[in-house]
Amino acid sequence: MKKARYGYVKLAAVSMAVLASSAFAAGCLQNSPREPRPAVEPAVAPIAEQAPVPAESTPPPEKTIQDWVKTYGELPLADAHNHGSVLGITHNLALWKTAGADRVVLFGEVSKPISVVHDEYTWTSYLDHPDLIVPFFSGINLKDPHDLQTARERLEKGYFGIGEIAAASSYSPAVSDAEWKADHPMDGILPELYALCAEYEAPLLLHIDPPMGFPIDELERALETYPDTRFIFAHANAYNSPENVERLLEAHPNLYADLFAGFTAFNPDSANKLEDFADVIRRFPDRFMVSTDSGYDLAEGEEQAIEAMYKLLDLLKDDPELVRKAAYDNLDALIRDQPATRTQKKRISEWDRKTGNRHDTASMTKLEAGRILAEADDSIE
């Protein structure tokens, strides 16, 4: 996947830029008088009289992930958006350990039939690593009312959120042809999913492109209609301006931003720099989360995306509390208080009867129930 994921058509803009450059160059040639070539070449000064050429300063070497971990090793770090279930996480475990990742929101493809298989991979990874993996699911046909029951069953099972799902996509080569995508954020069964997520206190991670016009109008309608639902705008900074992100967050307190730092730092299509988003993060300290998007369309993939996460956090280092919020706490706040489901409590009771354990499930969270069931899973299937 080496095309720009969010690939908005820039042909017209490029053409205009080329025409403008040509016109400017032509104007310069017509209007600037030519300086006549001297009849005699200027004399070369003796070597002793020439000014010394200053030595070029060598820029400091780029920090490696190991360098960043040495600096921020005590900081818990969460990746709020990772497609690692596509291939399975075995190849990523070493990278996450090296990079100091403490939590990863995991899923697979976006709004495609194969996503159902990836959801199962996600669940298996979660059972193997319940303290690392936060399982989301994306295998939902957003036009099929029958999939509402599927969504409920997965939330009951213990998944923490829905996503990444395609609430709108017109230009993304990776998502615009997804068979199960919606046409806009109030299309298909999305309104019912929003209500379902409010019931389970679970967030939705929404892919929306373009991040302007009708899709955003419909996102705002959803945000206003379902104020108790927590929406996460996936890679909100991709092909989007800090001003637009700021406006949406100001208007809608139930909207959160997943910031794919690697896009802004390293994708040549980015019109912004990480610094451009720093002030927006400072203004909304509780609603930004950093992510890798699995390093999509970056030359060095996920490792480079993690490097960008650290670069962004380093820009905020004058406020250690804010750094921790963006790095970990804001995501944690979206999942840590989700209540254990009836299905989870029932399975824990079954486990207790077999083992003689006694767990108080009355006020148990989904996180706590998930850890217990990950240990018990082989025994009570």
N, C-alpha and C positions, 0 to 999 in steps of 0.2 A: 504494500500500500504506500506508494511513493508519490501519489498525487496529493495536492493540498486538500485536506479533508473537508474543509469548509468552503473550498474553491469557488468563490464568487467570481463571476465573469468580469474580467478587467480589460477585455479587448478594446472596448470603446475608449476607456481612459488612457490606455497605452497609445492608441492611435492618435488621440488628441495631443498627447505629450510629444509624440514624434513630429507631428505637423508643427506644433508650436516651436519645437527646437529648431526645425528646418527653417521656419520663417525668421526666427531670431538670428540664426547664423547668416541667412541671406542678407538680412538688414545690416548686420555688422559688416559684411563684405562690401555692401554698396556704400555705406555711410562713413566708414573709417578710412581716412587717407592712408595710402601705403607709404611707409617710411622708406626713402630711397636707400639702396644698398651703398655703403661707403665705397669710394673709389679705391681706398687703401685700407687693408685690414688693420684694426687697431693694434698698436704695439703691445707685446706681451711683457708685463712687468717682470723684472728680475725675480727669481725665486725668493730671494731674501726679503723683498718688499711685499710679497703677497700675504694677505691676512690669513691666519691659520683657519682651517675648516674645522668647526666644532664637531666633536665626535657625537654621533647619534646616540641618544639615551636608549638603553635597552628596557623595554617594558617589563614589568614584573611578570613572572610566569603565572599562567592561570592556575587557580587552585584545583586540586583533584578532589574527588568525593572524600577520600581519606582525610584531606586537609580540612574540609568542611566539617566532617564528623569530629575531628579533633577540637574544632572551635565550638561546635554545637552538640557535642556528644551527649550532654545531659538533657538536651531538649527532646521531649517526645515528638515524633514526627509521624504524621498520617498522610497517606495518599488517598485523596477523596474520589478518585476516578481512575480505575484500572481495568483494562480488558484482558487481563491475564488468563482467564478461563478458556480463551480461544485455543491455546496450545497446552494448557495445564501449567501449573505454577512451579514445577520442579526447577526449570531453568531460571526462574526469577528469585528463588529463595536465597541464593548466595548473594545476589545483587542487593536485595532488600536488607540482608544482614549487614553487608559492607556499608550500605548507605545509611544505616541507622533507622530504617523504617520500623515503626512500632505497630502500625495498623494500616491495612489496605482495604479500601472498598472495592470489591471484586465482582466482576460479571464478564460476559463475553461479547458476542456480536450484538448489534442494535436492531431490535424490532424485525427479526428475521426468523423463519422456522428453525434454523439451526441454533438459534438462541436457546431453545428449549433444552437441547443437549448441553449447551454451555452452562445453563442454570444448574444442571446436575453436577457438572464438573465443579462449579462454584461451591455447591453444598458439600461435596466430598472434601474439597480443600479446607472448608470451614471446620468440618469434623476433625480433620487432621491437625489444624492449627487454629483453634477457637480464640486464642488471645491475639492472633495476628489478623485474621481474615474477618471482614465485615461483609456478609453475603447480601448482594442485591440480585434482583432477577429482571431480565429484559425480554423473555420469551412470551410476550403477550401480543395477540393480534388486536390492535387498537380499533378495529372495525367490527369485531365479533363479540356480541353480548355474552356468549357462552364463556368467554375468557375472563369475565368478572369473577366467576366461581374459581377459576384457576388461580387468579390473583389472590383471592381470599385464602385459598388452601395454602399457598406459599407463605403468606404472612402468618398464618396460623402455625405453620411448620416451624417458623423461626427466622425467616429472612427478615432483614432490617429495613429494606426499602425497595422501591421499584426504580429500575433504570440500569443503564441509560436507555431511554426510549425516545423514539423520534416523534415528537409532538408536531413538528413541521420541518420539512427539508426540501428545498428547491435546487440547491447547487452542490451539495456535498457529494463527491464521487463515492464515498463510502456508505452514505445513508440515504441519498435521495431516491434510490431505487429499491429501498427496503420494502419487502412485500407487506409488512405489517405496520407500516408507519401511518400516522394520522396526517390529515391535510392542514390542520391548524390546532392550537392548544385547547379548543373547545369542541373538537370533532370526535365522532365515534363514541367510544365508551370512556373517554378521558374524564368527563365530568363525574361519572360514577366512580372511577378510580380515585379521583381527588377526595370524594366523600369517604371512600373506603380507607384511604391513607389517614384521614383525620381520625377515623374510628380507631385505628391501630397506632396512631401517633408516629407513623412512619413517613419519611420524606420521599419525594419523587425527584429523580435526576432527569431533566428534560433537555434533549437536543432540539434546538430551534435555530433554523437558518432560513432566510437571512435574519439577523438580529435587529430588524427594523420593519416598519410598515405593518401590513395586516397581521402577520404572525405575532408581532409584539403587542398589537392592539388586542388580539385574542388572549394572549398570555395575561395581559393586565385585567381583562374581563374575568379570567379564571381566578386570578389572585384576589380580586374583589368579591367574587361570588363564593369563594371557599377560604375565608380568612383563617380558619383553624387548620388548614393544610399547609405543610411546609414544603415549598417548592425550591429546588436547587437548579439554577440556570447553569447547564453544563458548559465548560470552557467559555465562560461569559466574556472573556477578554478577546476571544478569537474573532478577527474581522469586526471588532466592535470598539467603540471609543470609551475612554474613561468617563466622559461626560454622560453618555447614554447609560452606562452601568450605574453611575451615581444617581441619575434621575429615577431609574427604576427602583433602586434600593430606598431612596427617599420616599417614594410614593407608596411602597408596599412593604410593610414590616414582616410579612411572611415569606419574603423572597430572600434566598441566599445565593451567593456567587461562588462557583467552582472556578478558581483561577488557574489555568494551564500556563504556568510561568514559562515553560519551554517554548511555547509559541511566540510569546512577546520577546523573549530573550534571544532566540536563535532562528526563528523562521523568517526568511527574507521577505515574506509577504506581510509581515507585521508593520503597521504604520506607527506603532508606539514603542516606548521603552518601559522597562519595569518601573522606573521612577515615576512614570505617568500615572500608574495605578496606586502608588504608595500613599498619596494623600487621600484617595478614596477609601483605602483600607483603614487609614487612621480615622476617617469620619464615621465608618461603620465597622467598628472593631469586632463586633459579635457575629458578623455575617459573611465573612470570607473564609474559604478553605483552599489550601493549595493542593495541586494534583499534578500527575504526570501525563494523563491520557495515554499511558503506555508509550510515551515518546513518539506519538504519531507524527510522521513526516519530518522528523529530525534526523540529521545525518548520523548522529551517534545514539539514536534511539532513547530508551528509557533512562539510561545512565545520564545522558545530557539533560533530560527533563528533570531528574532529581537535582542535578547541579543547579539548574535554574530555580528550583524551589528554594534552595539555600541562598542563592543570590538575592532573591526577593526578600527572604526573611532577614538577610543581612542589612538591607536597606531600612529595616524597621528596628534595628538593634538599640536605638535610643530609648525604646519602650519595651523592655523585656516581657511585660505582661501581654502586650499586643502580639509580640512574636509568638508566644506560646499559644495564644488564641488562634492565630492564623495557621500555625503549624499543627495543632492537635485539638485544643479544647473546643473549638466551635463545631467540629465534626462530632466530637465526643458528646457534646450537649444534645445533638440530634438523635443519638442512639441510646445513651446510657439510662434514660428513664422510661424507655418503652416497656410497658408492662408485659410480663409473661402471659402467653396466650392460654386459652383453655386446653388446647391440644398439648402444649408443653407441660402444663400442670398434670394432665392426665397421664402422660408418659412418665413423668417423675414419680407419680404415685405408684405406677406399675413397677418401676425400678425399686422403689422403697419396699414394696411388698416382697420382692425377690431377695433383697439384700438385708432387710432389717433396718435400713437407714430411715431417718425421719427428717424430712425437709419441710420447712414452713413455707408454703407456696403463696400464702395470702397476699403478701406484698412483694413477691419476687419479681425481679426485672427480667426482661428477655435475655439480657447479657448473662445474668446469673443462671437462668434456666438452660441457656445454650451450652455453657461450660459443663454443667452437670450431665446433660444429655449427650454431649460429645464423648464423655467418659463412658456413659452407659450404653451408647448406641448399639454396639455389637451384642449386648446381652438382651435387649428388649425388642429387637426387630422381629 
